[in-house]
Amino acid sequence: MGISEMNIGVESSSSGETDHGVDAALVRKIDRRIVPILFSAYFLQFLDKVAVNYANVMGLQKDLHMQGQDFSWTATAFFIGYVVAEWPQGVLLKRFPVSQVLGYNIFLWGIILCCSAACRGTASIIAVRTLLGVCEAVIAPALIVITSRWYTKADAPLRYGIWYCGLGAGQIFGGLISFGAQHSSSTFAGWRVMFICIGTVNILVAMMVLIALPDGPERADFLNHDEKKSIQQRLEADEATAESDVRLHLLGELFLDPQIWLLVLLTLCITIPSGVITTFSAVLIHSFGFDSKQSALLNMPSGVVSIFATILSTWAIVKQAPRWLSVIGLLIPALIGGALLSFEGIGRPAGSLAGIYLVNFIVAPLAIIYNWVGANYNGHTQRVAASAVVSAAFGIANIIGPQTYQAKDAPEYLPAKITLMVVIASALPITLALRVLYGHRNRTRGTGGLEYRL
């Protein structure tokens, strides 16, 4: 069964009934063009993030003469740039074609990643990582907006899940690239070769985005006039409200809405652990007694777990399971993984390694949060703003995460591991609070009001 056949079912605005065969064929056509590009973009931005994790066990700290918390600040610098740039990137997405803003940012971060190979000290690597964060701040808001421009709220969850699987793919391919780069016969250090290779691929994908990704159905040269009209009708019927201008009162409503703050808190609790794993998993595996090549390979199953968790939660949503229940189902194995990682210790590598793998269940709920933003906010302005706020929370969490790993706590890093468990556990009541809020709003909404997706 094709991906577009799994969740088609929105009514046509003209007849009240959907011609399933026509709609399925049209959505398949859109999928073939749009979804691979979104997947590639998300895959590469995560590969960029995880590259510094692998570089750490490939000699980056030694080559750049790092001491103490220097590596943690290198990881943190990326997300300082990410958070600072979130609002400016949101403004660019509002004022210019989304696909162009995305494409040029990917092009820039590809160049910056290549330049990372030329770094000779801590200050230079922190500078380029900060600039990289500035460019990559665009990724989540851009992909959320693009998905909502092409797919109805019934069709969108599966597409969010597919492009979000790029995260797990980045972990897997990052391990392979790291392993291969460590066998390079180049006079460059292996981590420098890895940065150049990944940066070059980013530049090529940026060209694909700029050339092949339309800004919306109305500008799609691969669709005929009737197909464009059909998509527009489906999307208009799916929106409860719409607006074309930036309206300050809409932004005011956004920031006074408890929904956005619960989403922010949930994003923080989910991303602090995933940020730790993204930055330090290879280091933790290395501390269990494995060499750098083995650490690269043993980190790859983390990507498999991430993909499995994302597919599982996406399948549950497609089958009409409540999103909040899917989040809780993903938090439970992550909490077990945190316990194993915290209390098994480096003397019992099998249990600790299993803990690292299980903690990767925590990455999948972020795709559900993105889906909530796309489904539970109407209109371009609020959707872009909500996406930017959630992405800023993602960046702040990734600033906090690496700083929980203090050099003085090596090699056990027990305080960081306990912190990881606490924030995962905190995500459970926040998820339940969102469920209560959405349920209350659905019971009290007026005729024609937005139906919140649980």
C-alpha positions in Angstrom: 0.0 0.0 0.0 1.4 3.4 -0.9 1.9 6.0 1.8 -0.8 8.2 0.4 -3.4 5.5 0.6 -3.0 5.1 4.3 -4.8 8.2 5.4 -6.8 9.9 2.6 -10.3 10.9 3.6 -11.0 14.6 3.6 -14.2 15.7 2.1 -14.3 17.7 -1.1 -15.7 21.2 -0.7 -17.8 21.0 -3.9 -19.6 17.7 -3.6 -19.2 16.7 0.1 -17.6 13.4 -1.0 -14.0 12.6 -1.8 -13.2 10.7 -5.0 -10.7 8.4 -3.2 -9.0 7.1 -6.3 -8.4 10.6 -7.8 -7.2 12.0 -4.4 -4.9 9.0 -3.8 -3.3 9.4 -7.2 -2.8 13.1 -6.7 -1.3 12.7 -3.2 1.0 10.0 -4.5 2.2 12.4 -7.1 2.9 15.0 -4.5 4.6 12.5 -2.2 7.0 11.5 -5.0 8.2 15.1 -5.3 7.9 16.6 -1.9 8.6 13.9 0.7 12.1 12.8 -0.5 13.2 16.4 -0.4 11.9 17.0 3.1 13.5 13.8 4.3 16.8 14.7 2.7 16.8 18.1 4.4 16.0 16.8 7.9 18.5 13.9 7.4 21.3 16.3 6.6 20.6 18.7 9.4 20.7 15.9 11.9 23.8 14.4 10.3 25.5 17.8 10.8 24.6 17.8 14.5 25.7 14.2 15.1 29.0 14.7 13.2 30.5 16.5 16.1 29.6 13.6 18.3 31.6 11.2 16.1 34.4 13.7 15.6 34.8 13.8 19.4 36.0 10.1 19.5 38.0 10.6 16.3 40.5 13.0 17.9 38.8 16.4 17.6 39.5 17.3 21.2 43.2 16.3 21.0 43.8 18.0 17.6 42.2 21.3 18.7 43.8 21.2 22.2 40.6 21.2 24.1 40.4 21.1 27.9 37.8 20.8 30.5 34.3 21.9 29.2 35.6 23.0 25.8 33.8 20.2 24.0 30.6 20.8 25.8 30.7 24.5 24.9 31.4 23.5 21.3 28.2 21.5 21.3 26.3 24.3 23.2 27.6 27.1 20.8 25.6 25.5 17.9 22.3 25.8 19.8 23.0 29.3 21.0 23.2 30.3 17.4 20.1 28.2 16.8 18.0 29.9 19.4 19.2 33.4 18.6 18.3 32.9 14.9 14.9 31.3 15.4 12.9 34.5 15.3 14.8 36.1 12.3 14.5 32.8 10.4 10.7 32.9 11.1 10.6 36.5 9.7 12.4 35.3 6.6 9.9 32.4 6.2 7.0 34.8 6.4 8.4 37.4 3.9 10.1 35.2 1.3 9.3 31.8 -0.4 9.8 29.1 2.2 11.5 26.7 -0.3 14.1 29.4 -1.2 14.8 30.3 2.4 15.3 26.6 3.2 17.5 26.0 0.1 19.8 28.9 0.7 20.3 28.0 4.4 21.2 24.5 3.5 23.7 25.8 1.0 25.3 28.1 3.6 25.5 25.4 6.3 27.1 23.1 3.8 29.8 25.6 3.2 30.2 26.3 6.9 30.5 22.6 7.6 33.3 22.2 5.0 35.0 25.2 6.7 34.9 23.3 10.0 37.6 21.0 8.6 40.0 24.0 8.6 39.6 24.8 12.4 42.8 24.8 14.4 41.6 25.7 17.8 38.6 25.8 20.2 37.7 29.4 19.4 37.5 28.7 15.6 35.3 25.5 16.0 33.0 27.3 18.4 32.6 30.2 15.9 31.7 27.9 13.0 29.4 25.8 15.1 27.6 28.9 16.1 27.2 30.0 12.5 26.0 26.5 11.7 23.3 26.8 14.3 22.1 30.1 12.9 21.5 28.5 9.5 20.0 25.2 10.8 17.4 27.1 12.9 15.2 27.2 9.8 14.7 23.5 9.5 11.8 22.7 11.7 9.6 25.7 11.0 10.3 25.4 7.3 9.4 21.7 7.1 6.3 22.2 9.2 5.0 25.0 7.0 5.9 23.1 3.8 4.0 20.0 5.0 1.0 22.1 6.0 0.9 23.7 2.5 0.7 20.4 0.7 -1.2 18.1 3.0 -4.5 18.2 4.9 -4.5 17.5 8.7 -5.6 14.0 8.0 -2.8 13.4 5.5 0.0 15.2 7.3 0.9 12.9 10.2 2.4 10.2 8.0 4.5 12.8 6.1 5.8 14.3 9.4 6.8 10.8 10.5 8.6 10.0 7.2 10.7 13.1 7.1 11.4 12.9 10.8 12.9 9.5 10.2 15.8 11.4 8.7 17.0 11.8 12.3 17.5 8.1 12.7 19.0 7.8 9.3 21.5 10.6 10.2 22.6 8.6 13.2 23.1 5.5 11.1 24.9 7.1 8.2 26.9 9.3 10.6 28.4 6.1 12.1 29.2 4.7 8.7 30.8 7.9 7.5 32.8 8.2 10.8 34.0 4.5 10.4 35.0 5.1 6.8 36.7 8.4 7.5 38.8 6.7 10.2 40.2 4.4 7.5 41.1 7.4 5.2 44.7 7.5 4.0 44.4 11.3 3.6 46.9 13.5 5.4 43.9 15.2 7.0 42.6 13.9 10.2 39.6 11.6 9.8 37.1 14.0 11.4 38.2 16.7 9.0 37.6 14.4 6.0 34.1 13.6 7.5 33.2 17.3 7.8 34.2 18.0 4.2 32.2 15.0 2.9 29.0 15.8 4.7 29.3 19.5 3.8 29.7 18.7 0.1 26.6 16.6 0.2 24.7 19.4 1.9 25.6 21.8 -1.0 24.4 19.3 -3.6 21.1 18.8 -1.7 20.7 22.6 -1.4 20.8 22.9 -5.2 18.1 20.2 -5.4 15.9 22.1 -2.9 16.3 25.4 -4.8 15.5 23.7 -8.2 13.0 21.0 -7.4 10.9 22.1 -4.3 8.0 24.4 -5.3 6.9 27.0 -2.7 3.4 25.7 -2.8 0.9 23.9 -5.1 0.1 27.0 -7.0 3.7 27.2 -8.2 4.2 23.5 -8.9 5.2 22.9 -12.5 4.7 19.1 -12.0 0.9 19.7 -11.5 -1.7 20.7 -14.1 -4.3 23.4 -13.5 -7.0 20.9 -12.3 -4.7 19.3 -9.8 -3.6 22.6 -8.4 -7.3 23.6 -8.0 -8.1 20.3 -6.3 -5.3 20.6 -3.8 -6.3 24.2 -3.0 -10.0 23.2 -2.4 -8.9 20.3 -0.1 -6.7 22.6 1.9 -9.2 25.4 2.2 -11.9 23.0 3.4 -9.4 21.7 6.0 -8.7 25.2 7.5 -11.0 26.7 10.1 -9.4 30.1 9.7 -6.8 31.7 7.4 -5.0 35.0 7.2 -2.6 36.5 4.7 -0.9 39.3 6.8 1.1 39.3 10.0 -1.4 40.3 12.6 -0.1 41.3 16.0 -3.2 40.2 17.8 -2.7 36.7 16.5 0.8 36.6 17.9 -0.5 38.0 21.2 -3.1 35.2 21.4 -0.3 32.7 20.7 1.8 33.8 23.7 -1.2 34.0 26.0 -2.3 30.5 25.1 -1.4 27.8 27.7 -1.1 25.4 24.8 2.1 26.9 23.5 3.7 26.8 26.9 2.8 23.2 27.5 4.3 22.4 24.1 7.4 24.3 25.1 7.8 22.4 28.4 7.2 19.1 26.7 9.8 20.0 24.0 12.3 20.9 26.8 11.7 17.6 28.6 12.0 15.5 25.5 15.0 17.3 23.9 17.3 17.6 26.9 17.8 13.8 26.9 17.9 13.5 23.1 20.4 16.4 23.0 22.6 14.5 25.5 22.5 11.4 23.4 23.1 13.3 20.2 26.2 14.9 21.6 27.7 12.3 24.0 26.5 8.9 23.0 29.7 8.0 21.1 31.7 9.3 24.1 29.7 7.2 26.5 30.1 4.1 24.4 33.9 4.9 24.1 34.0 5.0 27.9 32.7 1.5 28.1 36.0 0.3 26.7 35.4 0.3 23.0 37.8 2.1 20.5 36.7 4.9 18.3 35.9 2.7 15.3 33.8 0.3 17.4 32.1 3.3 19.1 31.0 4.6 15.7 29.5 1.3 14.7 27.9 0.6 18.1 26.2 4.0 18.0 24.4 3.1 14.7 21.7 1.0 16.4 20.5 4.2 18.1 19.4 5.4 14.7 17.5 2.1 14.1 15.7 2.6 17.4 14.8 6.2 16.5 13.4 5.1 13.2 11.4 2.3 14.7 10.0 4.6 17.4 9.0 7.2 14.8 7.4 4.7 12.5 5.5 3.0 15.4 4.1 6.4 16.7 3.3 7.5 13.2 1.4 4.2 12.5 -0.5 4.6 15.7 -1.6 8.1 14.7 -2.6 7.0 11.2 -4.7 4.3 12.9 -6.4 7.1 14.9 -4.7 6.4 18.2 -4.5 9.6 20.4 -1.3 11.5 20.0 -0.9 12.0 23.7 -1.1 8.3 24.3 1.6 7.7 21.7 3.8 10.2 23.5 3.4 8.4 26.8 4.0 5.0 25.1 7.3 6.3 23.8 8.4 7.9 27.2 8.1 4.6 29.1 11.0 2.7 27.3 13.0 5.9 27.3 12.6 6.1 31.1 13.7 2.5 31.4 16.7 3.3 29.2 17.6 6.3 31.4 17.5 4.0 34.5 19.8 1.4 32.8 22.2 4.1 31.7 22.3 5.7 35.2 22.6 2.7 37.4 24.4 -0.1 35.4 27.6 1.9 35.2 30.6 1.6 32.9 31.6 -1.6 34.6 28.5 -3.3 33.0 28.7 -2.2 29.3 25.9 -4.4 28.0 23.2 -2.9 30.3 24.5 0.6 29.8 24.6 0.1 26.0 21.0 -1.1 26.1 20.1 2.0 28.1 21.6 4.3 25.4 19.6 2.5 22.7 16.3 2.6 24.7 16.7 6.3 25.5 16.5 6.9 21.8 12.7 6.3 22.0 12.7 9.9 23.4 13.3 11.4 20.0 10.1 10.3 18.4 7.7 12.4 20.4 9.2 15.6 18.9 7.6 14.5 15.6 4.3 14.4 17.3 4.9 17.9 18.7 5.6 19.1 15.2 2.4 17.5 14.1 0.4 19.1 16.9 1.8 22.5 15.8 0.8 21.9 12.2 -2.7 20.6 13.1 -3.7 22.7 16.1 -2.7 26.2 14.7 -4.5 27.7 11.8 -3.1 30.3 9.4 0.4 30.9 8.2 1.3 33.5 10.9 0.5 31.5 13.9 1.9 28.3 12.5 5.2 29.9 11.7 5.3 31.7 15.1 4.4 28.5 17.0 6.9 26.5 15.0 9.6 29.1 15.8 8.8 29.0 19.5 8.9 25.3 19.7 12.1 25.2 17.7 13.6 27.8 20.1 12.6 25.5 23.0 14.4 22.7 21.2 17.5 24.8 20.9 17.4 25.9 24.6 17.1 22.2 25.7 20.1 21.4 23.6 22.0 24.2 25.3 21.2 22.7 28.7 21.8 19.1 27.7 25.5 19.2 27.0 26.2 21.3 30.0 24.9 18.6 32.3 28.0 16.6 31.3 30.8 18.1 33.4 34.4 17.0 32.9 34.7 16.7 36.7 32.1 13.9 36.6 33.9 11.7 34.1 33.8 8.9 33.3 30.5 8.0 35.1 28.7 11.3 34.5 26.2 10.2 37.1 24.6 13.7 37.8 23.9 14.1 34.0 22.4 10.6 33.8 20.0 11.3 36.8 19.0 14.6 35.2 18.2 12.7 32.1 15.8 10.4 34.1 14.1 13.3 35.9 13.3 15.3 32.7 11.9 12.2 31.0 9.7 11.5 33.9 8.5 15.1 34.0 7.3 14.8 30.4 4.6 12.4 31.5 2.4 14.8 33.5 2.9 17.6 30.9 1.6 15.3 28.2 -1.5 14.5 30.3 -2.0 18.2 30.9 -2.1 18.8 27.1 -4.6 16.0 26.8 -6.9 17.7 29.3 -6.5 21.1 27.6 -7.4 19.8 24.2 -10.3 17.7 25.5 -11.7 20.7 27.3 -11.4 22.9 24.2 -13.1 20.4 21.9 -16.0 20.1 24.3 -16.5 23.9 24.5 -15.7 24.9 21.0 -18.4 26.7 19.0 -19.7 25.8 15.5 -17.0 26.1 12.9 -14.2 26.4 15.6 -10.9 24.5 15.4 -11.1 20.9 16.4 -8.0 20.1 18.3 -6.2 16.9 17.5 -5.6 14.9 20.6 
